[in-house]
Amino acid sequence: MGISSGKYVEEFENYICKFTVAKYTIACINGTSALHVAIRLVGVMPEGEVIVPTMTFIATVNVVRYLNAESIFIDCDDYYNIDVEKTL
């Protein structure tokens, strides 16, 4: 059994609870799954909108699509290029 399964995951989650004084923690396999859990927890619904940066990893947009919501690129121009004025 590897470090990414079984009792080690539970030990890690318990450690993070104690360290952050959080009531619950969830260990995720990768950043995409962590983002997916996060936007579910904040209540993103199908056909909702999520503001995302233009310069990002595809995972940021993918998790929004998983929930059938729409990504709104906040710092881009009409051609989806970075708009320097919007980043200030």
SVG drawing of the C-alpha trace seen along z (x, -y; Angstrom):
<svg xmlns="http://www.w3.org/2000/svg" viewBox="-28 -50 32 52">
<polyline fill="none" stroke="black" stroke-width="0.4" points="0.0,0.0 1.4,-3.4 1.5,-6.6 -1.4,-7.9 -3.9,-5.4 -5.1,-3.8 -4.1,-4.9 -1.5,-7.4 -4.2,-9.5 -6.2,-9.5 -3.1,-10.4 -2.3,-13.2 -5.9,-14.6 -5.9,-14.4 -2.5,-16.2 -3.9,-19.0 -7.0,-19.3 -4.8,-19.8 -2.4,-22.2 -5.1,-24.4 -7.6,-24.0 -10.1,-22.9 -13.0,-20.6 -12.7,-18.6 -10.1,-18.0 -10.2,-16.2 -7.0,-14.9 -7.3,-15.0 -5.3,-13.1 -4.4,-16.2 -5.1,-19.9 -8.0,-19.3 -9.9,-17.2 -9.1,-19.7 -10.5,-22.6 -13.6,-20.4 -14.3,-19.8 -13.8,-23.5 -16.2,-24.9 -18.8,-22.3 -18.5,-23.4 -19.0,-27.0 -22.2,-26.2 -21.4,-26.5 -24.4,-25.2 -25.0,-24.1 -25.3,-27.2 -23.6,-29.3 -20.6,-31.5 -17.1,-31.3 -14.6,-34.1 -11.2,-32.7 -7.9,-34.3 -6.9,-34.3 -3.4,-33.0 -4.2,-29.7 -3.9,-25.9 -6.6,-24.1 -7.7,-22.4 -9.2,-25.7 -11.5,-25.8 -12.1,-22.0 -13.6,-21.9 -16.0,-24.6 -17.1,-22.6 -17.5,-19.5 -20.3,-21.3 -21.8,-22.6 -21.0,-26.1 -19.3,-28.8 -15.8,-30.3 -15.7,-34.1 -12.2,-35.3 -11.7,-38.4 -8.5,-39.9 -8.7,-39.5 -9.7,-41.5 -12.3,-40.5 -9.8,-38.1 -9.0,-36.3 -5.5,-37.9 -4.4,-39.4 -5.6,-42.9 -2.9,-44.7 -5.3,-47.4 -7.6,-44.8 -4.8,-43.2 -4.0,-46.5"/>
</svg>
